[in-house]
């Protein structure tokens, strides 16, 4: 599986070029499934925001509205009740999973509970494009600041990559560089703070920052790299 971990989606030509390189073809020729699951776990999200996401409303023109050849919905909470024989072929036939933001520990729970986590290692050509929590979920942990689900036992997530992500740098009052530095000092591992114009591409074990904006890398001790 190839990873394109973004804060706010495919918001500039550099991130778009990285995505099409990973896909090996234009976006317009690629089949996408959008995963809205994380939104259900976050108190700021709900039916209206999910509807806009899956309908590719203008607010999602850097994500579901990029002009995919086809766009379907993969709702993780439904998968255990319909059986793998139905949904696994849907994922295998997709070129890309568009995994939206919301509550990251809730998303991690359902990626595992649904069986998707077990399937992903067998899909080397699939591209995972995350937004916010959809990117953070690949980390070993996210920090207590980003846990908003009462069912979360702690801040641990999937650990597919060995670094954590602080998204939306300077977009919100509590997402300043000073906040990112405090968070990095607590996270106990390598980390990146990224803004809406930045993505982290991971392919064949190689990590690359793709950015037309602001970002910062932190070492395991929280110091700036």
Secondary structure by P-SEA (a helix, b strand, c coil): ccccccccccccaaaaaaaaaaaccccccbbbbbbcccccccccccaaaaaaaaaccccccccccccccbbbbbbccccccccccccaaaaaaccccccccccaaaaaaaaaaacccccccccccbbbbbccccccccccccccccccccccccccccccccbbbbccccccccccaaaaaaaaaacccbbbbbcccbbbbbcccbbbbbbcccccccccccccc
